[in-house]
C-alpha cells in the first residue's frame, strides 16, 4: 500500500486498494518477496473481498545472490526461520491465503544437481525448513521455492512457477497474442542469448522450461491522470513533458523529475524504427524525425497517454486470456498498485485514482463478465473466453463497424457451432474483414489520414448447468475496438495510425454529453445516465470523476477513492450508458436537495471529460434522506 508503511494501521486503505483490484477483474494478488509479509488488516480485507493471496517470504534475486548480494543471505538463518514460523502461524487461518512462495526470482536447487547447492537460493536449510513448517503448521497450502528460475533444463516445476518473467515495457498490441508475449518462443536463458543461440536452435521447444505457462509478473507503462501528476511534479516539470520518440528513461529530453519518478517511455525500445504509442495520436501525423516533435499541450499528452494505456492493458489481458487453459494458467501484473508516487507500473496511483490503463485492463478482463469476446489482433480471428464453470449456449457473434462520425459501415455474423463449455476458450472459424476506406470519415480525404473504425462485437447467450439444461440465465457480451487497416503493419504506418483521433480532438468542437446524476434507489451510491445527443460524431473515452464543489483554482477537487461500474466510455450518436458510483471514504448526506460529504459544507458533483468530450460538471440530486456510501 505504501513503501514506508504509512497506511499499515489503516484497514480502510487496504480494503479500498483491494476493492479497486477486485473491481478491475483480478481474483488474486501477489505479495512480492522483496517486500514484507502483509498485515492482518490486509488479510482481513482480502478475506472479505474474496481475493486469493500468493504470499512470498523475504528474499529476492536482486540481493540473494542471483543478480546481486550473496547466496548465503540472510546472514542469520535461524532467526529467519523463526520469523517464518511465526508468520505461518499468524496467517494460516485466513481463507484468502492461497499458497506460500520462498521468494522472488531466486535460483532454487535443481532437483538432481546437489553439487550446485552452494549457489542456490533459498539456501537449502531455509528451503527445507519452510517446507517442514508449512507441512506441520499449516498442512493445507502449497509451497514453491521461487517465482521463476531459468529457461531450459534448469527449470523445475516442483520448485518454480515459470522459467522466466517479463517483459516490462510497452509492446505492439498484436504481440500480446503471440506465445510468450514480448519474449522469444521458445524462451532462452541469458547465457544462451549471450552465446547467440537462436530459438530455432532449441530442440525441446514445447517443454515447460521453454514456455511461460504461469506468468508470475509482466509489466508495462504507467501514467497517472494530470491532476495526480500535479500533486508530485513541479509545474516546470509538467510543462517539460517528454518529446515523441523517447526510448530511454534517462534520455536528455526527459526532465530530471520525470526520471526521478521512474518514467517509463511509451516508445517500443526494441523496434528497429521505434513507435511512440502516445504520439500515434499526434495530428498532424509524424513518421520521421520523431524526437523533435511533441504533443501540442500537456493536456493532449496526458489524454493520449490514457488512451495508449487503455489499448495496451486491454490487449495484454486479452492476449493472455485468449490462450488461457491452453498456453496459460495465470497472469500477475507488476505492479498493479503504486506504493509511492511513480510513473511506472501501476493501474491506479498512490492517491487511488485509476488511469486509462485500469479501465483497459477491466475491459480486457471482460468488463465484469466471465464470458467475453476477444479479437486476436495478430490474425483478426475471434475467440469466446468462458471463465465461468458453467457452459454457455449461443448461436453467433454479431460484429458491426462504425466510422468515427457514428455512421454505420458494415456488419456480419460469425457462427458458433457448438456448446461453449465452462473454463474454456472457443475459436471461431471466421476472420474479421477490414471495411475501411476514405469514405468512412468526412475529414480523411482532406487531411490524408488513416481510417479508424470502431468495431463492436455482441453476443446473446444463456448459461447452462452441468446437466446441460438451460438455466434461464440470459446475458449479453459486448466488446469494441478502434481498428486501422491491418495491411498497414509497418512502423511508419503504425506511428500515425491514430492521427485521425488526434484530428477529431484538435479540429472539431468537443461533444457536450447530457448527464443526469442522482442517488440510487437503495441509497448506497450515485447513478449517472450519460447520453451522447449528437446526430453525428462518437464521444470517445468519456471519463467521470466525483468532485468537490466549490474548490480553489488549481486545486485537485477529486474525491478519492471512487468506485465506478464503468468509465472511459465510448458512446455512438444517440447512445446512453448508466454508471454506478460509490465512494470509499466519508459518508454522504442529502441537504436541501443536493448531496454533500458528511461534516463538510462542500457539495458533491460529477465531472465528465474525455478525448473529444467537453469538460462539464453536474450536481447530484437527492431526496431529503441520509445515506452512507461505503
C-alpha positions in Angstrom: 0.0 0.0 0.0 2.8 2.4 0.8 6.6 1.8 0.7 7.1 3.5 4.1 4.1 1.6 5.7 2.3 4.9 6.4 -1.0 3.2 5.9 -0.3 0.0 7.7 -2.6 0.9 10.5 -5.5 2.0 8.2 -7.7 -1.0 7.4 -9.8 1.1 5.1 -6.8 1.9 2.9 -6.2 -1.9 2.4 -9.8 -2.5 1.7 -10.1 0.3 -0.8 -7.0 -0.8 -2.7 -8.0 -4.5 -2.8 -11.5 -3.4 -3.9 -10.0 -1.5 -6.8 -8.2 -4.6 -7.8 -11.2 -6.9 -7.4 -13.4 -4.4 -9.5 -10.9 -4.5 -12.3 -11.3 -8.2 -12.5 -8.4 -9.7 -10.5 -9.1 -12.7 -8.3 -5.6 -13.0 -6.8 -2.7 -10.7 -5.8 1.0 -11.5 -5.2 2.8 -10.1 -2.2 6.4 -9.7 -3.6 9.3 -11.4 -1.9 11.4 -8.2 -1.8 8.9 -6.6 0.5 7.0 -7.7 3.6 4.6 -10.3 4.9 1.3 -8.3 4.7 -0.5 -7.1 7.8 -3.6 -8.6 9.4 -5.6 -5.6 8.1 -4.6 -6.6 4.6 -5.6 -10.2 5.1 -8.9 -9.3 6.7 -9.7 -7.1 3.6 -8.7 -9.9 1.2 -10.9 -12.4 3.2 -13.9 -10.0 2.9 -13.4 -9.3 -0.8 -12.7 -12.9 -1.8 -9.2 -12.2 -3.2 -6.6 -15.1 -3.1 -3.1 -14.2 -1.9 0.2 -15.5 -3.1 2.4 -14.7 -0.1 6.2 -14.8 -0.6 8.8 -14.7 2.1 11.5 -12.1 2.2 14.0 -13.0 -0.5 14.6 -11.7 -4.0 17.2 -12.5 -6.6 18.1 -8.7 -6.5 20.0 -9.3 -3.3 20.1 -13.0 -2.6 22.8 -14.0 -5.0 21.2 -14.4 -8.4 21.6 -10.8 -9.6 23.4 -9.2 -6.6 24.3 -9.9 -3.0 25.1 -13.4 -1.7 23.5 -16.8 -2.0 24.2 -17.2 1.8 21.9 -14.3 2.8 20.2 -13.9 5.1 23.1 -13.8 7.5 21.2 -15.4 10.4 19.3 -18.4 9.1 18.0 -19.4 12.5 16.4 -16.0 13.1 15.0 -16.0 9.6 13.3 -19.4 10.1 12.0 -18.4 13.5 10.3 -15.4 11.8 8.8 -17.5 9.0 7.4 -19.9 11.6 5.6 -17.1 13.4 4.2 -15.8 10.1 2.8 -19.2 9.1 1.1 -19.4 12.4 -0.3 -15.9 12.1 -1.6 -16.3 8.6 -2.8 -19.9 8.4 -6.4 -19.2 9.4 -7.0 -16.6 6.7 -9.1 -18.2 3.9 -7.6 -15.7 1.4 -4.1 -17.2 1.8 -3.7 -19.5 -1.3 0.0 -20.5 -1.1 3.4 -19.6 0.0 6.5 -18.7 -2.0 10.1 -18.8 -0.9 10.9 -15.5 -2.8 11.1 -13.6 -6.0 13.3 -14.6 -8.9 15.6 -16.9 -6.8 17.6 -19.8 -8.0 16.1 -22.9 -6.3 18.1 -26.1 -6.1 17.8 -28.2 -9.3 16.2 -31.5 -8.4 19.2 -33.6 -9.5 22.1 -31.2 -9.1 23.1 -31.2 -5.5 26.6 -30.1 -6.5 25.2 -26.7 -7.1 23.7 -26.4 -3.6 26.1 -23.6 -2.6 24.9 -21.5 -5.4 21.2 -21.7 -4.8 18.5 -19.6 -3.2 16.7 -20.0 -0.9 19.6 -21.7 0.9 18.9 -25.4 1.3 18.4 -25.3 5.1 15.9 -22.4 4.8 14.0 -24.1 1.9 13.8 -27.4 3.8 12.8 -25.5 7.0 10.0 -23.7 5.2 8.6 -26.9 3.7 8.7 -28.5 7.1 6.9 -25.6 8.8 4.2 -25.4 6.2 3.6 -29.1 6.2 3.4 -29.4 10.0 1.9 -26.0 11.0 -0.5 -25.4 8.1 -0.8 -28.6 6.1 -3.4 -27.2 3.6 -1.4 -25.0 1.3 1.3 -25.5 -1.4 4.8 -24.0 -1.2 7.0 -23.2 -4.1 10.7 -22.1 -3.7 10.8 -19.3 -6.2 8.5 -17.4 -8.6 10.8 -18.3 -11.5 14.2 -19.9 -12.2 15.9 -20.3 -15.6 14.6 -21.5 -19.0 15.6 -24.9 -20.3 16.8 -27.8 -18.2 17.3 -25.7 -15.1 13.5 -25.2 -14.8 11.9 -27.5 -12.2 8.1 -27.1 -11.9 8.2 -28.5 -8.4 10.3 -25.5 -7.2 9.3 -22.6 -9.5 6.2 -21.4 -11.2 7.8 -20.5 -14.5 11.1 -20.4 -16.4 11.2 -16.6 -16.5 9.0 -13.5 -16.3 8.6 -10.1 -18.0 8.9 -8.1 -20.2 8.3 -4.7 -18.6 7.9 -2.2 -21.5 5.3 -1.2 -24.0 4.6 -3.6 -26.9 2.9 -3.6 -30.2 -0.6 -4.7 -29.1 -0.5 -7.6 -31.6 2.5 -9.1 -29.8 0.3 -10.0 -26.8 -1.4 -12.6 -29.0 1.9 -14.4 -29.6 3.2 -17.1 -27.4 5.4 -15.7 -24.6 4.4 -12.1 -25.4 7.5 -9.8 -25.8 9.9 -12.7 -25.5 11.1 -15.4 -27.8 9.2 -18.6 -28.4 10.8 -20.8 -27.1 12.3 -18.6 -24.3 16.0 -18.5 -24.0 18.3 -18.2 -20.9 20.6 -15.2 -20.5 23.5 -17.5 -21.2 22.0 -18.7 -24.4 21.3 -15.1 -25.6 24.9 -14.1 -24.8 26.1 -17.1 -26.8 24.0 -16.1 -29.8 21.7 -19.1 -29.5 18.6 -18.7 -31.7 15.2 -20.0 -30.8 15.4 -22.2 -33.9 18.5 -23.9 -32.3 16.4 -25.2 -29.4 15.1 -28.8 -29.7 12.7 -29.0 -26.8 10.5 -26.1 -27.9 7.3 -27.3 -26.2 8.8 -28.2 -22.9 7.6 -26.4 -19.7 11.1 -24.9 -19.3 10.8 -23.2 -22.7 7.4 -21.5 -22.5 5.6 -19.4 -19.9 2.5 -21.1 -18.6 2.2 -19.4 -15.2 3.2 -15.7 -15.7 4.3 -14.5 -12.3 4.9 -10.9 -13.5 4.7 -8.8 -16.6 4.7 -5.0 -16.7 4.2 -2.0 -18.8 3.9 1.7 -18.8 2.1 3.8 -16.2 0.9 7.4 -16.4 -1.3 8.9 -13.7 -4.0 11.4 -14.7 -3.0 15.0 -15.0 -4.5 16.0 -11.6 -2.3 13.4 -9.9 0.8 14.5 -11.7 0.3 18.0 -10.4 0.5 16.6 -6.8 4.1 15.3 -7.1 5.7 17.1 -10.1 6.5 20.7 -10.2 4.8 23.0 -12.7 8.1 23.3 -14.6 8.4 19.5 -14.8 4.8 19.2 -16.1 5.5 21.8 -18.7 8.6 19.7 -19.7 6.6 16.6 -20.6 8.7 14.2 -22.8 9.2 14.5 -26.5 7.9 12.0 -29.0 10.2 9.0 -29.7 12.0 8.9 -26.4 13.0 5.3 -25.8 15.4 5.7 -22.9 14.3 6.7 -19.4 17.4 8.8 -19.0 17.2 10.4 -22.4 18.4 14.0 -22.4 14.9 15.2 -23.4 13.4 13.9 -20.1 13.2 16.3 -17.2 15.1 15.2 -14.1 11.8 14.9 -12.1 10.3 12.6 -14.6 13.4 10.4 -14.4 13.4 10.5 -10.6 9.9 9.2 -10.6 10.9 6.4 -12.9 9.3 7.5 -16.1 8.9 4.5 -18.5 8.8 5.7 -22.1 5.8 4.8 -24.3 8.2 4.0 -27.3 8.9 0.4 -28.3 12.6 0.3 -27.4 13.2 -3.0 -29.2 11.8 -1.9 -32.5 14.1 -1.2 -35.5 12.2 2.1 -36.0 10.6 2.8 -32.7 6.8 3.6 -32.5 5.8 6.0 -29.8 2.3 5.0 -28.5 1.4 8.4 -27.2 2.4 10.2 -30.4 0.4 7.8 -32.5 -2.4 10.3 -31.7 -0.5 13.3 -32.9 -2.0 15.5 -35.6 -0.5 16.4 -38.0 1.0 12.9 -38.0 4.7 12.3 -37.8 6.7 9.5 -39.4 10.3 10.5 -39.3 12.5 12.6 -37.0 10.2 11.9 -34.1 12.5 13.1 -31.4 11.9 16.8 -32.3 8.1 16.6 -32.0 5.8 16.9 -29.0 2.1 16.9 -28.4 0.7 20.4 -28.5 0.0 20.6 -24.8 0.4 18.6 -21.6 -3.4 18.1 -21.6 -3.1 16.5 -25.1 -0.1 14.5 -23.9 -2.0 13.3 -20.8 -5.1 12.2 -22.7 -3.0 10.4 -25.4 -1.2 8.6 -22.5 -4.5 7.5 -21.0 -5.7 6.1 -24.4 -2.4 4.4 -25.1 -2.5 2.7 -21.7 -6.1 1.7 -22.2 -5.2 0.0 -25.5 -2.0 -1.6 -24.1 -3.5 -3.2 -21.0 -6.7 -4.3 -22.8 -4.5 -6.1 -25.4 -2.3 -7.5 -22.6 -5.2 -9.2 -20.8 -7.0 -10.3 -23.9 -3.8 -11.7 -25.4 -3.2 -14.0 -22.4 -6.9 -14.8 -21.9 -7.5 -15.9 -25.5 -5.0 -18.8 -24.9 -6.0 -19.4 -21.3 -6.4 -23.1 -20.4 -4.2 -23.9 -23.5 -0.9 -22.0 -23.1 -1.5 -20.1 -19.8 -2.9 -20.8 -16.3 -2.3 -17.5 -14.5 -1.1 -13.9 -15.0 0.2 -11.4 -12.4 0.9 -7.8 -13.2 4.0 -5.9 -12.0 2.8 -3.7 -10.5 -0.9 -3.3 -10.1 -0.6 -0.9 -7.1 1.5 2.2 -6.6 3.5 2.1 -3.3 4.7 5.7 -3.9 4.0 8.5 -6.5 5.6 7.0 -9.6 5.5 6.9 -13.4 6.0 3.2 -13.7 3.9 0.0 -13.5 0.5 0.7 -11.8 -3.1 0.7 -12.8 -4.0 3.3 -10.1 -1.8 5.9 -8.5 -0.7 6.5 -4.9 -3.7 8.7 -4.4 -6.0 5.8 -5.5 -7.1 7.5 -8.8 -7.5 5.0 -11.6 -5.8 5.5 -15.0 -6.8 4.7 -18.6 -4.7 1.5 -18.1 -7.0 0.4 -15.3 -10.1 0.7 -17.5 -8.3 -1.0 -20.4 -7.4 -3.9 -18.1 -11.0 -4.1 -16.9 -12.2 -4.2 -20.5 -9.7 -6.8 -21.3 -10.9 -9.0 -18.4 -14.5 -8.8 -19.7 -15.7 -5.6 -18.1 -17.2 -7.5 -15.1 -18.4 -10.5 -17.1 -16.9 -14.0 -17.0 -17.8 -14.5 -20.7 -16.0 -12.3 -23.2 -15.5 -11.9 -26.9 -11.8 -11.4 -27.9 -10.4 -10.3 -31.2 -6.9 -11.7 -31.9 -5.1 -8.6 -33.1 -2.4 -10.7 -34.8 -4.7 -12.7 -37.2 -8.1 -11.0 -36.7 -9.8 -14.2 -35.7 -12.4 -14.2 -32.8 -12.4 -16.2 -29.6 -15.0 -16.7 -26.9 -13.4 -16.9 -23.5 -15.6 -18.6 -20.9 -14.0 -18.1 -17.5 -17.1 -19.5 -15.7 -17.6 -23.1 -14.7 -21.0 -23.0 -16.4 -21.4 -23.9 -20.0 -22.6 -21.2 -22.4 -25.0 -21.6 -25.3 -25.0 -19.1 -28.2 -25.6 -19.1 -31.9 -23.4 -16.4 -33.3 -21.4 -13.2 -32.7 -22.6 -10.0 -34.4 -19.9 -7.6 -35.4 -20.7 -4.0 -36.6 -18.3 -1.4 -38.0 -18.8 2.3 -37.5 -16.9 5.4 -38.7 -15.8 7.9 -36.1 -18.8 10.1 -37.0 -21.0 7.3 -35.9 -22.1 6.2 -39.4 -22.9 2.5 -39.9 -20.3 1.0 -42.3 -21.0 -2.8 -42.3 -21.9 -5.8 -40.2 -21.8 -9.5 -40.2 -22.3 -12.7 -38.1 -19.8 -15.3 -37.0 -21.4 -18.7 -36.4 -20.9 -20.6 -33.1 -21.5 -24.3 -33.9 -21.2 -26.0 -30.5 -21.6 -25.5 -26.8 -19.0 -23.3 -25.2 -18.1 -25.4 -22.2 -17.1 -23.9 -18.8 -13.5 -22.9 -18.3 -12.5 -22.9 -21.9 -11.8 -20.8 -25.0 -13.7 -21.4 -28.2 -12.1 -20.4 -31.5 -14.5 -19.3 -34.2 -13.8 -20.1 -37.9 -14.3 -16.7 -39.5 -11.8 -13.9 -39.9 -12.9 -10.3 -39.3 -12.9 -8.3 -42.6 -11.5 -4.8 -42.8 -14.2 -2.5 -44.0 -12.4 0.8 -44.1 -11.9 3.4 -46.9 -11.6 7.1 -47.4 -15.4 7.5 -47.5 -15.7 6.4 -43.8 -14.8 9.8 -42.4 -15.6 13.3 -43.7 -12.1 14.6 -42.8 -10.0 11.7 -44.1 -9.6 12.9 -47.7 -8.9 16.5 -46.7 -6.1 15.6 -44.3 -4.8 12.4 -45.8 -5.1 10.3 -42.6 -5.5 6.6 -42.0 -9.1 5.3 -41.5 -10.0 4.4 -37.9 -13.1 2.3 -37.4 -14.9 1.2 -34.3 -15.8 -2.5 -34.4 -18.4 -3.6 -31.9 -18.9 -7.3 -31.1 -22.1 -8.6 -29.4 -23.3 -12.0 -28.4 -26.5 -13.0 -26.6 -26.1 -16.2 -24.6 -27.6 -18.4 -21.9 -25.7 -20.3 -19.2 -26.4 -24.0 -18.7 -25.8 -26.2 -15.7 -23.6 -29.3 -15.7 -26.7 -31.3 -16.6 -26.8 -29.3 -19.9 -30.3 -28.0 -19.1 -30.9 -24.3 -19.8 -30.6 -22.4 -16.5 -32.6 -19.5 -17.9 -29.7 -17.1 -17.1 -29.6 -14.9 -20.3 -26.9 -12.3 -20.8 -25.1 -10.3 -23.4 -21.4 -10.0 -24.0 -20.0 -6.9 -25.8 -16.6 -5.7 -26.8 -15.3 -2.9 -29.0 -12.0 -2.0 -30.7 -10.6 1.1 -32.5 -9.0 -0.6 -35.6 -6.9 0.5 -38.5 -6.1 -1.2 -41.8 -4.2 -4.4 -40.8 -2.2 -4.3 -44.0 -0.5 -1.1 -42.7 1.6 -3.0 -40.2 5.0 -1.4 -40.9 6.3 1.0 -38.2 5.8 4.2 -40.4 2.0 3.4 -40.7 1.7 2.4 -37.1 3.3 5.6 -35.9 0.5 7.6 -37.3 -2.4 5.1 -37.1 -4.5 7.1 -34.6 -3.8 10.6 -36.1 -7.5 10.7 -37.1 -8.4 10.6 -33.4 -5.9 13.5 -32.9 -7.6 15.4 -35.7 -11.0 14.9 -34.1 -9.7 16.3 -30.8 -7.9 19.2 -32.5 -10.2 20.3 -35.4 -13.8 19.6 -34.3 -15.8 21.0 -31.5 -16.0 19.0 -28.3 -19.1 17.0 -27.7 -21.4 18.1 -24.9 -22.8 15.0 -23.2 -26.1 15.1 -21.3 -25.6 13.8 -17.8 -28.2 13.2 -15.0 -26.9 12.0 -11.6 -29.0 11.1 -8.6 -28.9 8.9 -5.6 -29.5 5.2 -6.3 -32.8 3.7 -5.2 -31.1 1.8 -2.4 -29.3 4.9 -1.1 -25.9 3.2 -1.4 -24.4 5.4 -4.2 -24.9 7.6 -7.1 -26.4 6.6 -10.5 -25.5 8.7 -13.6 -27.0 8.4 -17.0 -24.8 9.8 -19.7 -26.2 10.4 -23.2 -24.5 11.4 -26.5 -27.2 13.6 -28.0 -25.3 14.2 -31.3 -26.6 13.1 -34.6 -23.0 12.7 -35.8 -19.7 12.0 -34.0 -18.8 9.4 -31.5 -18.0 10.5 -27.9 -14.6 8.9 -27.3 -13.4 7.7 -23.8 -15.8 9.8 -21.7 -14.4 9.8 -18.1 -16.4 10.5 -15.0 -15.0 11.8 -11.7 -16.6 12.5 -8.3 -15.5 16.1 -7.3 -16.0 18.6 -4.5 -17.7 21.9 -5.2 -16.7 24.6 -4.7 -12.9 24.3 -4.8 -10.0 26.6 -5.3 -8.4 27.3 -8.7 -5.7 24.8 -9.4 -6.9 22.5 -6.5 -7.4 18.8 -7.2 -11.1 18.6 -6.4 -11.4 14.8 -7.0 -12.9 12.8 -4.2 -10.7 9.6 -3.9 -11.1 6.8 -4.0 -14.2 6.5 -6.1 -15.5 3.2 -7.5 -17.3 3.2 -10.9 -19.2 0.4 -12.6 -17.7 1.7 -15.9 -15.5 4.5 -17.1 -13.6 5.7 -20.2 -16.8 5.1 -22.1 -17.3 5.4 -25.9 -20.8 6.4 -27.0 -22.2 6.3 -30.5 -24.6 9.1 -31.5 -27.8 8.8 -29.5 -26.3 6.1 -27.2 -26.6 6.3 -23.4 -25.0 4.4 -20.5 -25.8 4.1 -16.8 -22.9 4.3 -14.4 -23.0 3.4 -10.7 -20.7 5.4 -8.5 -19.7 4.8 -4.8 -17.1 6.4 -2.6 -14.5 4.7 -0.4 -14.2 7.3 2.3 -16.6 9.5 4.3 -20.3 9.1 4.0 -22.7 11.4 2.1 -25.8 13.3 3.3 -28.7 14.9 1.5 -29.0 18.6 2.2 -31.6 20.8 0.5 -31.9 18.5 -2.4 -28.2 18.1 -3.1 -25.5 15.8 -1.8 -22.5 16.8 0.3 -19.9 14.9 2.3 -20.8 14.4 6.0 -19.1 17.0 8.2 -18.4 19.2 5.1 -20.0 22.2 3.5 -18.8 21.1 0.1 -21.3 19.7 -2.4 -20.6 16.5 -4.4 -20.7 16.9 -8.2 -19.9 14.6 -11.0 -17.4 15.9 -13.6 -17.2 14.5 -17.1 -14.4 14.8 -19.6 -13.0 12.8 -22.5 -10.8 12.6 -25.6 -13.3 14.7 -27.6 -15.8 15.5 -24.8 -16.4 18.9 -23.3 -15.5 19.2 -19.7 -18.6 19.7 -17.6 -19.7 19.4 -14.0 -23.1 18.2 -12.9 -24.8 18.2 -9.4 -26.1 15.1 -7.7 -29.7 15.4 -6.8 -31.4 13.6 -3.9 -34.4 13.5 -1.6 -34.2 14.6 2.0 -32.7 11.4 3.4 -29.4 10.4 5.0 -27.3 7.9 3.1 -23.8 6.5 3.8 -21.8 5.4 0.7 -19.4 2.6 1.6 
